[in-house]
Amino acid sequence: MKVLLTNDDGISATGLNAMRRALLEVPGIELAVIAPDSNRSATARSITTRQPLWVEEVEFGDGTSGFATDGTPVDCVRFAALGLIDFEPELIVSGINHGSNLGDDITYSGTVAAALEGIVVGIPAIAVSQQADHGEMDFRAASGWAREDFAQAAAFAARLVEELERVPIPEGTLLNVNCPVGEIAGVRAARLGKRIYNDRMELTEEVDGRRRYRIYGEMPGYRHEDGTDFAAIADGCIAVTPLHFDLTDRAGVEELTGFDLDALLKPAAREV
């Protein structure tokens, strides 16, 4: 199987390299790595359109190499699809992210965004994230992690890749994998939960009429509901959540179909 590995924490991130080593041990894997040259956490599905992108080949020190770019995680997947590497990927693996991507977090996550780009271009994808032992999530940190922090997540994701032909993944769907810290109690298929953000606006500096604020970074919570990815992680289980790109509210389409939208082409009737 031909696999592209990418992430949003940067090509030198501990999580990516733990995942890289685990994938190299899977029989039959042909692996390529394209990742940002530095941390691109919380860039979501942003792409680079207003300037050309630099690409540099990077040696990993074990006889293999990858490509680092000053683009985003989505750019990395596009590079692979457009021919930067020697093969067309059959699978995208994004991660291992430094911090979980649960519930509403996925809408900000560059890790999940890269996997989403995979299914946009018709390539199956897996996003892998590791819960931080210092908090629920941390979009900012990409250093300070030990290699062993990712051992269980890397081993599970590698086994998932190895058994992918037997895992029921519908076409156009990615798997969002989140691993807890500590001993693993099991693995659960889970739906996305509801994140509760506790951000606040804090004035940090005021100079010549300009004000500088910090508005992100407070520890978030979540809605406690059975069957969610949050519940799985709270119980010490790996959460595996299928995600797809179709955001259409089908019930809403049905409701709008019953409304006379053509009437909006006419000027509004005014009461005299």
Secondary structure, DSSP 8 states (H G I E B T S, - for coil): -EEEEE-SS-TT-HHHHHHHHHHHTSTT-EEEEEEESS--TT-TT----SS---EEEEE-SSS-EEEEESS-HHHHHHHHHTTSSSS--SEEEEEEEES---GGGGGT-HHHHHHHHHHHTT--EEEEEE-BTTBS--SS--SS--GGGGHHHHHHHHHHHHTGGGS---TTEEEEEEE-SSS--EEEE-B---EE-----EEEEEETTEEEEE---S--EE---TTBHHHHHHTTEEEEEEEES----HHHHHHHHTS-GGGGGS------
